[in-house]
Amino acid sequence: MVTGLGSGSGSDPNSDSNGWGRARGLALKSLVLIGGVLLVKRLTKSTTRWDHAKIVTQSLTGEKFSKEQASRDPDNYFNIRMLTCPAAEMVDGSKVLYFEQAFWRTPQKPFRQRFYMVKPCPKELKCDVEVGSYAIRDAEEYKNFCDRSKDQRPLPEEVIGDIAEHLTTIHLKRCDRGKRCLYEGSTPPGGFPNSWNGATYCTSELAILKNNEIHTWDRGYDDGGNQVWGVKEGPYEFKPAPASSVSELFSPLNLPPLQSMEKRIEGSFVLQV
């Protein structure tokens, strides 16, 4: 019996090394598995509310044009220059952006100027980012704000002091996977009060797409629900303009007669409500 036990433990000299090899293999697999789990957790870590606000802020910032859309449909869309840049930061971390729109031929004469305030949505709302628009106390002082050197701009504390009437708020949500957009949203049902051109309220839609493309759609309605200003065919599409395409902006297609342009302007835009 003793011999049997002795022959059983000593008859195969490789058994111990095989056992240790299997143990090392299992340990290595376990480490790889644990490391993989930690990596996946790190890669799939939830984006914070402030991360979403930062992405939207960066996407809104910069110079963009509706040139391509105006080329496709010149009867309904102008080539508009949209320019946005950081202006201040609130105590709670909200970013204040200066925003202006102008016809591409006259960028020094913006027809719309606003402050945007970008911050995470309140936790009780089912959205990710809140974009509020505000009137500017003395808009004339802010014309071409983004085109100026920083020492020629109003100071951040002056910007905060010049934030005037609240106009609209858009609540953005992350887009579902597979869609072209990153974020999209609109004003709440019923919109916000507006009195321009016979309107009683207005609505706004905003979509943030990849490559910093922005789609905006602002419309005004009367008491009967009839649209009285804003384009009807769909949102304006603003895309960053490559430097090489600036000369292409000076095209006959983008040079409608001044009188026809003036007629089309009315009812298409809110010229400083």
C-alpha positions in Angstrom: 0.0 0.0 0.0 2.8 2.3 0.8 4.5 1.3 -2.4 1.3 2.0 -4.3 1.1 5.5 -2.8 4.8 6.0 -3.5 4.5 4.9 -7.1 1.4 7.0 -7.5 3.1 10.3 -6.4 6.5 9.6 -8.0 5.7 7.6 -11.1 5.0 10.9 -13.2 7.8 13.5 -12.7 6.0 16.0 -15.0 2.7 16.0 -13.0 3.8 18.8 -10.6 5.1 21.0 -13.4 1.8 20.4 -15.4 -0.2 21.4 -12.3 1.8 24.6 -11.8 1.5 25.4 -15.5 -2.3 25.1 -15.4 -2.4 27.2 -12.2 -0.3 29.9 -13.9 -2.5 29.8 -16.9 -5.6 30.2 -14.9 -4.1 33.1 -12.9 -3.0 34.8 -16.2 -6.5 34.4 -17.7 -8.0 35.8 -14.5 -5.7 38.9 -14.6 -6.5 39.4 -18.3 -10.3 39.1 -17.6 -10.1 41.6 -14.7 -8.0 44.0 -16.7 -10.5 43.8 -19.6 -13.4 44.5 -17.3 -11.6 47.5 -15.8 -10.7 48.8 -19.3 -14.3 48.4 -20.5 -15.6 50.2 -17.4 -13.1 53.0 -18.1 -14.0 53.3 -21.7 -17.8 53.2 -21.1 -17.6 55.6 -18.1 -20.6 57.8 -18.2 -20.1 61.3 -19.6 -20.8 63.8 -17.0 -23.5 66.6 -17.3 -20.7 69.2 -17.6 -19.0 67.1 -20.3 -22.2 67.3 -22.4 -22.3 71.1 -21.9 -18.7 71.4 -22.9 -19.3 69.5 -26.1 -22.2 71.7 -27.1 -20.3 74.9 -26.2 -17.4 73.8 -28.4 -19.7 72.8 -31.3 -21.5 76.2 -31.2 -18.3 78.1 -31.2 -16.7 79.4 -34.4 -17.6 80.9 -37.8 -20.2 79.0 -39.9 -22.1 79.7 -43.1 -25.3 78.5 -44.8 -23.6 78.7 -48.2 -24.3 75.2 -49.3 -27.9 75.4 -48.4 -28.3 78.8 -50.1 -26.7 77.3 -53.3 -29.2 74.4 -53.3 -32.3 76.5 -52.6 -31.6 80.2 -53.2 -35.3 81.0 -53.2 -35.8 80.1 -49.5 -32.4 80.4 -47.9 -29.7 83.2 -47.6 -26.0 82.7 -47.3 -25.8 83.7 -43.6 -22.6 84.0 -41.5 -23.0 82.7 -38.0 -20.3 83.7 -35.5 -20.1 82.6 -31.9 -17.3 82.8 -29.3 -16.8 82.6 -25.5 -17.6 85.8 -23.6 -17.8 85.0 -19.9 -18.3 82.3 -17.3 -20.9 82.4 -14.6 -20.3 81.6 -11.0 -22.0 78.2 -11.4 -19.8 77.3 -14.3 -22.3 78.1 -17.1 -20.6 79.4 -20.2 -21.8 82.6 -21.8 -21.3 82.8 -25.6 -21.7 85.9 -27.8 -23.6 85.0 -31.0 -24.3 87.1 -34.1 -25.7 86.5 -37.6 -25.1 88.7 -40.6 -25.5 88.4 -44.4 -22.2 87.1 -45.7 -21.6 90.3 -47.8 -21.9 92.6 -44.7 -20.4 90.7 -41.7 -19.8 94.0 -40.0 -23.6 94.6 -39.8 -25.1 91.8 -37.8 -28.9 91.7 -37.9 -29.2 89.4 -34.9 -27.1 89.5 -31.7 -27.6 87.3 -28.6 -25.9 85.9 -25.6 -26.2 82.1 -25.2 -25.9 80.6 -21.8 -24.9 76.9 -21.9 -25.1 74.6 -18.9 -26.3 71.1 -17.9 -30.0 70.6 -17.8 -31.6 70.6 -14.3 -31.7 67.1 -12.9 -35.5 67.0 -12.8 -35.7 67.4 -16.6 -35.1 64.6 -19.1 -32.4 66.3 -21.1 -28.6 66.8 -21.1 -27.9 70.4 -22.0 -29.8 73.7 -21.6 -29.1 76.5 -24.1 -30.7 79.8 -23.1 -30.7 82.9 -25.3 -30.7 86.4 -23.9 -31.0 89.9 -25.3 -27.9 92.2 -25.0 -28.4 95.4 -23.0 -26.4 97.5 -25.5 -26.1 95.4 -28.6 -24.3 98.1 -30.5 -21.2 97.9 -28.3 -21.0 94.1 -29.1 -21.0 94.2 -32.9 -18.2 92.0 -34.2 -17.3 91.1 -30.7 -15.6 87.8 -31.8 -13.6 89.5 -34.6 -11.9 91.9 -32.2 -8.8 91.2 -30.2 -9.5 90.4 -26.6 -8.2 93.7 -25.3 -10.8 95.4 -27.5 -13.8 93.4 -26.1 -16.0 94.2 -23.1 -14.6 92.5 -20.0 -16.3 89.3 -18.7 -17.8 91.1 -15.8 -19.2 93.7 -18.2 -20.6 90.9 -20.3 -22.4 89.4 -17.3 -23.8 92.8 -16.5 -25.1 93.3 -20.0 -27.1 90.1 -20.1 -30.7 91.4 -20.5 -34.1 89.9 -21.2 -34.4 86.1 -21.4 -35.7 85.1 -24.8 -35.8 81.4 -25.2 -34.5 78.1 -23.7 -33.8 75.0 -25.7 -33.3 71.6 -24.0 -31.0 69.3 -25.8 -30.7 65.5 -25.6 -28.1 63.2 -26.9 -29.2 61.7 -30.2 -29.9 58.0 -30.6 -27.1 55.9 -32.0 -27.1 55.8 -35.8 -28.4 59.3 -36.2 -26.4 62.1 -37.9 -26.7 64.4 -34.9 -24.9 64.4 -31.6 -27.5 66.5 -29.7 -31.0 67.8 -30.7 -33.8 69.6 -29.0 -36.3 72.4 -29.0 -38.1 74.9 -26.8 -40.8 73.5 -24.5 -44.3 73.1 -25.9 -45.9 76.5 -26.4 -42.6 78.2 -27.0 -41.8 81.6 -25.6 -43.6 85.0 -25.9 -42.7 87.0 -29.1 -44.4 90.0 -30.6 -42.5 90.5 -33.9 -44.5 90.7 -37.1 -47.8 89.8 -35.5 -46.5 86.8 -33.5 -47.6 86.0 -30.0 -45.1 83.2 -29.4 -42.0 81.6 -31.0 -40.4 78.2 -31.1 -36.8 77.2 -31.8 -35.1 73.9 -32.7 -31.4 73.2 -32.5 -29.4 70.2 -33.7 -25.6 69.7 -33.1 -24.1 67.5 -35.8 -20.7 66.0 -36.3 -17.9 68.2 -37.6 -19.4 71.3 -35.8 -22.3 71.6 -38.1 -25.3 73.4 -36.6 -29.0 73.3 -37.7 -31.3 76.0 -36.4 -35.0 76.6 -37.0 -36.7 79.6 -35.5 -40.4 80.4 -36.2 -43.1 82.8 -34.9 -46.8 82.1 -34.7 -49.9 84.2 -34.1 -52.8 83.4 -31.8 -54.3 81.2 -34.4 -51.2 79.0 -34.8 -50.3 80.5 -38.2 -46.7 81.0 -38.9 -45.9 84.7 -39.4 -42.1 84.7 -39.5 -39.3 82.2 -40.1 -38.6 79.8 -42.9 -41.2 77.1 -43.5 -39.2 74.6 -45.5 -36.8 73.4 -42.8 -34.0 74.5 -40.5 -31.0 76.6 -41.6 -27.8 74.5 -42.0 -24.6 76.1 -40.9 -21.3 74.5 -41.7 -17.7 75.7 -40.9 -16.3 77.3 -44.0 -12.8 76.0 -45.1 -10.4 78.9 -45.7 -10.1 77.8 -49.4 -13.8 78.4 -49.9 -14.0 82.0 -48.9 -13.4 83.2 -52.4 -16.3 81.0 -53.6 -18.6 83.0 -51.4 -18.4 85.9 -53.9 -20.5 84.1 -56.5 -23.3 85.5 -58.6 -25.5 82.9 -57.0 -25.1 84.7 -53.7 -25.7 88.2 -55.1 -29.4 88.7 -55.4 -30.7 92.2 -56.3 -30.9 94.3 -53.2 -34.6 95.1 -53.5 -35.5 91.4 -53.9 -33.4 90.6 -50.9 -35.1 93.2 -48.7 -38.5 91.8 -49.6 -37.4 88.3 -48.7 -35.8 89.4 -45.5 -39.2 90.4 -44.1 -40.8 87.4 -42.6 -37.7 85.3 -42.8 -35.7 86.6 -39.8 -36.3 88.3 -36.5 -34.2 91.4 -37.0 -33.4 92.1 -33.4 -36.6 91.4 -31.5 
